Amino acid sequence: MSGHLLKGCSSLSSVQFNDNIQSFYSGTFEDCISLTKVKIPSKVTSISSNVFRRCTSLLSLEMNEKLGY
């Protein structure tokens, strides 16, 4: 997903991903202060830094155990 794609979507509380997503770029969800839970699709191979920067309500992040953050 493009960097800063959803930056500042303050009312975004959940997202559903297409299984074809392979990467999340820096700042994709930055400042999404209502986002509480994210499940990263198993085909994702990379997550850049600051993807979830200032997501202050994020309580749960599920991802493939082989994927490092």
C-alpha positions in Angstrom: 0.0 0.0 0.0 1.3 3.4 -0.9 3.0 5.5 1.7 0.8 7.9 3.6 -2.2 6.5 1.7 -4.6 6.7 4.7 -2.6 9.2 6.8 -4.8 11.2 9.1 -8.0 9.3 8.6 -9.0 9.9 12.2 -12.3 8.1 12.0 -10.9 4.9 10.5 -11.4 2.1 13.0 -10.9 -1.0 11.0 -9.6 -2.1 7.6 -10.0 -5.2 5.4 -7.2 -6.0 3.0 -7.0 -7.6 -0.4 -5.0 -10.8 -0.4 -2.8 -9.5 -3.1 -1.1 -6.8 -1.0 2.6 -7.5 -0.5 4.0 -4.4 1.1 3.1 -1.5 3.4 5.1 1.7 2.9 6.1 4.3 5.5 3.2 6.2 7.0 0.4 4.2 5.4 -1.8 4.5 8.5 0.0 7.4 10.2 -2.2 9.4 12.6 -5.2 7.0 12.2 -6.0 7.6 15.8 -9.2 5.4 15.9 -7.6 2.3 14.4 -7.8 -0.5 17.0 -7.0 -3.8 15.2 -5.1 -4.8 12.1 -4.6 -8.2 10.6 -1.8 -8.2 8.0 -2.4 -10.6 5.1 -0.1 -13.6 5.0 1.3 -12.6 1.5 2.8 -9.4 2.9 6.6 -9.6 2.7 7.6 -6.2 3.9 6.5 -3.4 6.3 8.4 -0.1 6.2 9.0 2.0 9.3 6.3 4.3 10.7 3.4 2.5 9.1 1.4 2.8 12.3 3.0 6.0 13.6 0.7 7.8 16.2 -2.0 5.1 15.9 -2.7 5.7 19.6 -5.7 3.3 19.8 -4.1 0.3 18.1 -4.4 -2.6 20.5 -3.9 -5.6 18.2 -1.6 -6.3 15.3 -1.7 -9.8 13.8 0.9 -10.8 11.2 2.7 -13.8 9.8 5.3 -14.9 12.4 8.0 -15.0 9.7 7.4 -11.3 9.0 9.5 -9.0 11.1 8.5 -5.4 11.9 
